[in-house]
Amino acid sequence: MSLNANKSRLTALTRNLSLRWVETQNYWRDVKSEEFDQRFMQELFPSVNKAAAAVEKARPVRSGPKVGRNDPCPCQSGKKYKHCCGKQ
């Protein structure tokens, strides 16, 4: 699964969770206290933020432009990238 797919999935899950929370909050309004609401949010958001940070951290970092398979290799060997460093 690609990083963009993971990020999109995480965003969709977060949105879905927020919508479900608003829906169920109306049902629980009379039995829960403000303290419970604050504790729930304090427990929920750090884990969502941690997961989002992990997705961002996993993104590859490229110092220059992307090298095409038929371009000369950036290691300056004189070979095409696909026959040198791109061969894995």
GIDA-V312578 format. One record per run of one state. SS is the DSSP state (~ for helix, > for strand, _ for the rest). FROM is the first residue (numbers start at 1). TO is the last residue. Records with the same first field share a line. If there is no record, write none. Layout:
SS=FROM-TO + FROM-TO
//
This chain:
_=1-2 + 29-33 + 58-71 + 73-79 + 84-88
~=3-28 + 34-57 + 81-83
>=72-72 + 80-80
//
